Structure formats: structure tokens, C-alpha cells
Amino acid sequence: MRARARIMHGRYGDQAYFLARERARLPDGRRVRFWTRVAIELARLEGREIGLGASDRWR
């Protein structure tokens, strides 16, 4: 998952997290968990905080 996250980050830049989240939303069984974990790893690499709304970030 870390390797996939780094590859995606290198290829897609800032859009990699959103692409992984879109793939995680597809009804694909176990692949959903894989892409969710990739998205979490991308969030960690990019310094994103998961679960915060836009208004919460600026408080």
C-alpha cells in the first residue's frame, strides 16, 4: 500500500488522494479496503487530516 501510494503521488500529485477515494467508492469487495488504505497512506504523505470539514480546518 505504501508503494502504491508513493507511485500514485508521484504520478498524480495532489490529485492522488482524491483518485484513491474515488476507487475506494467502487463496489469491488476487498478492493475497497485496499484503496481505502492507499488513500489513508496518501493522506499521511500529504499531511492531510482525514475527517475534518473545510470549516473545521480554519478554526
Buried (B, 14 or more C-beta within 10 A) or exposed (E): BEEBBBEBBEEBEEEBBEBBBEBBEEEEEEEBEBBBBBBBBBBEBEEBEEEEEEEEEEE
